[in-house]
Amino acid sequence: MRKIKKKKKWAFSYKTQTILTGCLKTILVGLVMSIAGNFLLQFFQNQYSFSLAMNFAFNWHTELFLFGAFLLFVLYIWMTALFGSRWLSALILLLGVLVIGVTTQQKMALRGEPLYPSDFSMIRELPFLIRMIDSKLILAMGIFFLCLVSIAVFILVRKKRKNQWERPVQTKASWLIRGSTFLVASFILFYSSCFNQTGNVFKAAYDRYAYWIPYSQQMNYYNNGFIGGFLYNLGINAMTKPINYSKQQVADIVHKYEEKAAEINESRKAALNDVNIIYVMNESFSDPLDLEGITLSKDPIPKIRELEKTTLSGKILSQGYGGGTANIEFEALTGLSMEPMAASLTTPYTQLVSRMSKLPSIVSYLNQQNYATTAIHPYNTTMYKRNEVYQKLGFKTFLNETNMEFVEKNDRNPYISDQSAYHEVLKQMKHTKESDFIHLVSMQNHMSYSGKYPNTDFSAQGTGNAKEAANYLQDLKYSDDALDDFLTTIEQLPEKTIVVFWGDHLPSFYSESIVETNGSLKMHQTPLLIYSNFSVNDDTLGTISPIYFMNHILTIANAQVTPFYAFLMELEEGLPAFEKGLYLENNTETIITERKDLSKETQDLLNVYDMIQYDVTAGENYSQVLNFFEN
């Protein structure tokens, strides 16, 4: 009996020892992988700079680095509890870090922006996104992944053949540890996803060491690490609640601008309902001759340059550089600016509009005037959730590459041409009996540019990428010809029509020296034309924000304004162009970088704007109930 008892005692101790040994190995592997993984994220974020990654991790922000490593460790533990294999979890974590790291590096290189949580909504567009990545990098990553997976498979097969594959001891204790670990890790991961909720412990811990910069997400990620920056953008509110926000305050604003609208409308005719309005947001359209430090073989947009002399024209202040199309589109369609939004709300289409039941916009306003409202995007329907967002904004029709009649392309360009898109616009105008509002978001000039046109008519020096630039200039030439043909057709139409044409942002291939030489303002300015076939106006607008387009449409049409547009007209008089860190007050090209340096009158107007924008995006919608957005 004694021998049997000793044997049982020895067996129990052996199982316990095996479980503890396995746990220690799992923890050790997890610590190594989480520290290495977080280091790699810093390495990629800083454009392959080993020294910056080292300084962040071990000199400048060690506490923040360890916070990030801890969350990666929890993720690793969660996967290990789920899959029952420390090595499989380590492999998945490494692959995930590499994919996210490379994606971040590419986005930083192309757009100057880090990877946001909202970017994961683009996963369905993976083939499209891959086309924008350098082919050599894709090949290198593919070979690396293949080698990594091959090594892992070889080790697993070899261990299995030798019967040395580690299997957890199947005892109640091991299952209890695994189940408890999974639950605890799941709770921690969920809780960390609530980073921006009031009282969050992780946020409080980060705040002791972090330096958040609301106006610059790039600096947020740089100062606080990739994981800190990523958490900062999770589960955010659209705006910070203004201190004096209340129903009475909103009612006072509505009343003031009802009176202002009534004054304006005394000299204007009835509601806008007999003029076609065409928005043309042209992908990556810009004027390269505006930039210093580059030399072109010839002007790629001579026809548009002539149009600027006889048409109401100017520039827009674009919220993005090298990307961010949907944000400029959001501003133009809603009259709501990205400037008052929370810094962590980086893409309102995916983070805001898609979860709202109703949002006032030019579309909803023109629907009230019995317009036929149509969105045209010669690509697929999932980019930035446009299919869902356009429905929320009130578009009655959405035409895309799947249901457009005109889908021709230029040469080897993979995107539908501007000319085809304009043919689609004209077809839709002919098809409808009502006045039209058509919003076209083109695709022809989308990156990447190399390979679109084997033989181009252009060359450029000083851009930083001569091949990309030559193809881009050829794109601009096609856009120039297509717009000129389109406006010639519009000019001959019997229906009164206004066309607003603008570029959403500059392309991203310019070198750092060009960006530094020209400064932030020039790198965020694109051409704007507001063309009318029933009135003559060759005035110059200067630089304005896209939120103001309807101000000029209503003026050209001599149409009555809503209280909201009366307010935007007053705001434009004082502050014609503004985005985070870029403010242009009236009659100046001097950049002001902070609100506090604006005049008191301008700051007061922005406070009113904050109140209304908060009300419709995150507040109680008092202004909509009070018909602030209606005639």
Buried (B, 14 or more C-beta within 10 A) or exposed (E): EEEEEEEEEEEEEEBEEBBEEBBEEBBEBBBEBBBBBBBBBBBBBBEEBEEBBBBBBEEEBEEBBBBBBBBBBBBBBBBBBBEEBBBBBBBBBBBBBBEBBBBBBBBBEBBBBBBBBBBEBBEEBEEBBEBBBEEEEBEEBEEEBEEBEEEBEEEBEEEEEEEEBEEBBEBEEBEEBBEEBBEBBBEBBEEBBBBBEEEBEBBEBBEEBBEBBBBBBBBBBBBBBBBBBBBBBBBBBBBBEBEEBEBEBBBEBBEBBBEBBEEBBEEBEEBBBBBBBBBBBBBBBBBBEBBEBBEBEEBBBEBBBEBBEEBBBBBBBBBBBBBBBBBBBBBBBBBBBBBBBBBBBBBBBBBBBBEBEEBBBBBBBBBBBEBBBBBBBBBBBBBBBBBBBBBBBBBBBBBBBEEBEBBEBBBEBEBBBBBBBBBBBBEBBEEBEBBBBBBBBBBBBBBBBBBBBEEBEBBBEBBBBBBBBBBBBBBBBBBBBBBBBBBEBBEEBEBBBBBBBBBBBBBBBBBEEBBEBBEBBBBBBBBBBBBBBEEEBEEEBBBBBBBBBBBBBBBBBEBBBBBBBBBBBBBBEBBBBBBBBBBBBEEEEEBBEEBEEBEEEBBEBBBBBBBBBBBBBBBBBBBBEBEBBBB
